[in-house]
Amino acid sequence: IFNTVFITICGTVGNLIFASMAAYSLAKLRFPGKRLLSFLIIFLIVVPVETSIIPLYSIVKIMLGLKQQMSVWGVILPAAISIFNIFLFTQFFQNIPTEYEEAARIDGATTLGVFTKVIMPLSKPIIATVAVFCFIGVWNDYLWPRIVMTDVNNQTLTAGLRLLMGQYEQRWAHMIASCLVSMVPPFVLYLCAQKYFLQGISVQAGVKG
């Protein structure tokens, strides 16, 4: 549970930071290659995650300088960025009127100031939406933690459930109890962020402008 909570919090916070910054540059800033980069992001959304497991494993292993055993950072780094979340943030930021930015720049705000003091406070619905999506995705992820962390002590809760299913014994009571425990945090998070989450879904669906 501790490993899962730590990985999920780091992955969610990383997503909110990196995805929002990348989306702001795509939605509000001008730079060479912007259209090509936007096209690549949309293209990568439709690419199945399973096709990138082998190169992703090699990249993460080289970045961390690990020889045999990967640590929890091998799970956190890929979880800290999501193409789909960048797309969600971009669509939301594009609907924010530019008048807010212009007023802030007249008052002397820098690009970082506009992003942190104007854009992000207006983006609570999409922040809650991405946080819920990311939290549930990282919390319930099974395949990647199962591949990266072979040490039993470093397993996440979802990947560790397999340990309750032995070759000659199935601990069904433990399995059901563990599944119930794993369902509680995402459910509580959704209840806490329900108001902003529903607003974010409505905006992305085009119900609200």
C-alpha positions in Angstrom: 0.0 0.0 0.0 2.8 2.4 0.8 4.5 1.8 -2.5 1.3 2.3 -4.4 0.4 5.5 -2.6 3.9 6.9 -3.1 4.0 6.0 -6.8 0.4 7.2 -7.4 0.9 10.6 -5.7 4.2 11.2 -7.5 2.7 10.2 -10.9 -0.4 12.3 -10.4 1.5 15.4 -9.3 4.0 15.0 -12.1 1.2 14.7 -14.7 -0.5 17.9 -13.4 2.8 19.8 -13.6 4.3 18.5 -16.9 1.1 18.0 -18.8 -0.3 21.5 -17.9 3.0 23.2 -18.9 3.2 21.4 -22.2 -0.4 22.1 -22.9 0.0 25.8 -22.1 2.8 26.1 -24.6 0.8 24.3 -27.3 -2.4 26.3 -26.6 -1.1 29.8 -26.0 2.4 30.2 -27.1 3.9 30.5 -30.6 7.0 28.6 -31.6 8.4 26.9 -34.7 7.1 23.3 -35.3 4.0 23.9 -33.1 1.6 22.3 -35.6 3.8 19.3 -36.2 4.1 18.7 -32.5 0.4 19.0 -32.0 -0.2 16.5 -34.8 2.3 14.1 -33.2 0.5 14.3 -29.8 -2.8 13.5 -31.4 -1.2 10.7 -33.4 0.4 9.2 -30.3 -3.0 9.0 -28.5 -4.1 6.3 -30.8 -0.9 4.2 -30.5 -1.5 1.3 -28.1 0.6 1.4 -25.0 1.6 -2.2 -25.4 3.6 -1.4 -28.5 6.0 0.9 -26.5 6.7 -1.3 -23.5 10.0 -2.7 -24.8 11.6 0.7 -25.9 10.1 2.4 -22.8 11.8 -0.3 -20.6 15.1 0.3 -22.3 14.9 4.1 -22.1 13.9 4.1 -18.4 16.6 1.6 -17.5 19.3 3.7 -19.3 18.1 6.9 -17.7 18.2 5.5 -14.2 21.5 3.7 -14.8 20.1 0.4 -13.5 21.7 -2.9 -14.3 19.4 -5.6 -12.8 16.6 -4.3 -10.6 14.6 -1.2 -11.2 13.3 0.9 -8.3 10.0 2.6 -7.8 11.3 5.4 -10.0 11.1 3.1 -12.9 7.3 3.2 -12.5 7.1 6.9 -11.5 8.9 8.4 -14.5 6.6 6.9 -17.2 3.6 7.7 -15.1 4.6 11.3 -14.7 3.6 12.3 -18.2 0.6 11.4 -20.4 -0.1 12.3 -24.0 -3.8 12.1 -23.4 -3.7 14.5 -20.4 -1.7 17.0 -22.5 -4.5 16.8 -25.0 -7.1 17.4 -22.4 -5.3 20.4 -20.9 -4.7 21.8 -24.4 -8.4 21.7 -25.3 -9.3 23.4 -22.1 -6.7 26.1 -22.3 -7.8 27.0 -25.8 -11.2 27.9 -24.5 -9.8 30.4 -22.0 -10.3 33.9 -23.4 -7.0 35.7 -24.3 -8.3 38.9 -22.6 -7.3 37.4 -19.3 -3.7 37.0 -20.5 -3.5 40.4 -22.1 -4.7 42.1 -18.9 -2.1 40.2 -16.9 0.7 41.1 -19.3 -0.3 44.8 -19.2 0.1 44.5 -15.4 3.6 43.3 -16.0 3.1 39.5 -15.6 5.7 37.2 -17.3 4.7 34.1 -19.2 5.3 32.0 -16.1 3.2 34.5 -14.0 0.3 34.3 -16.5 0.4 30.5 -16.4 0.6 30.2 -12.6 -1.6 33.2 -11.6 -4.2 33.3 -14.4 -4.4 30.1 -16.3 -4.1 27.5 -13.5 -6.6 29.2 -11.2 -9.2 29.2 -14.0 -8.5 25.5 -14.7 -9.8 23.8 -11.6 -12.3 21.6 -13.5 -9.7 20.2 -15.8 -7.1 19.8 -13.0 -9.6 17.8 -11.0 -10.5 15.7 -14.1 -6.9 14.9 -15.0 -6.1 14.2 -11.3 -8.9 11.7 -11.0 -8.0 10.0 -14.4 -4.3 9.9 -13.5 -4.8 8.7 -10.0 -7.1 5.8 -11.0 -4.8 4.9 -14.0 -1.6 4.8 -11.9 -3.3 3.1 -8.9 -4.8 0.3 -11.0 -1.8 -0.2 -13.3 -0.8 -3.8 -13.4 1.3 -4.5 -16.4 4.1 -1.9 -16.1 4.8 -2.3 -12.4 4.7 -6.1 -12.9 7.4 -5.9 -15.6 9.6 -3.3 -13.9 9.7 -4.4 -10.3 10.4 -8.0 -9.8 11.2 -7.6 -6.1 8.2 -8.6 -4.0 9.0 -5.8 -1.5 8.7 -3.2 -4.2 5.4 -4.4 -5.7 2.3 -2.2 -6.0 -1.0 -3.2 -4.5 -2.6 -4.2 -7.8 0.5 -6.1 -9.1 1.0 -7.7 -5.7 -2.5 -9.3 -5.7 -1.0 -12.1 -7.9 1.0 -13.3 -4.9 -2.3 -14.4 -3.2 -2.9 -16.8 -6.1 -0.5 -19.7 -5.6 0.0 -22.8 -7.8 -1.6 -25.1 -5.2 -3.6 -22.6 -3.1 -5.9 -19.7 -3.8 -6.5 -17.3 -0.9 -9.9 -16.0 -2.0 -10.7 -14.2 1.3 -7.4 -12.3 1.2 -7.9 -11.6 -2.5 -11.4 -10.1 -2.0 -10.2 -8.1 1.1 -7.3 -6.7 -0.9 -9.5 -5.8 -3.9 -11.8 -3.9 -1.5 -8.9 -2.0 0.0 -7.6 -1.1 -3.4 -11.0 0.3 -4.4 -11.3 2.7 -1.5 -8.7 5.5 -2.3 -10.0 6.1 -5.9 -13.6 6.2 -4.7 -12.7 8.7 -1.9 -10.8 10.9 -4.4 -13.7 10.9 -6.8 -16.1 12.0 -4.0 -13.8 14.8 -3.0 -13.3 16.1 -6.6 -16.8 15.2 -7.9 -17.9 18.8 -8.3 -14.9 19.9 -10.4 -14.6 16.5 -12.1 -18.1 16.8 -13.6 -17.5 20.4 -14.7 -14.4 19.3 -16.5 -16.2 16.4 -18.2 -18.9 18.8 -19.3 -16.5 21.3 -20.7 -14.6 18.6 -22.7 -17.8 17.2 -24.0 -18.8 20.6 -25.3 -21.8 21.1 -23.0 -20.2 24.3 -21.6 -18.0 26.8 -23.3 
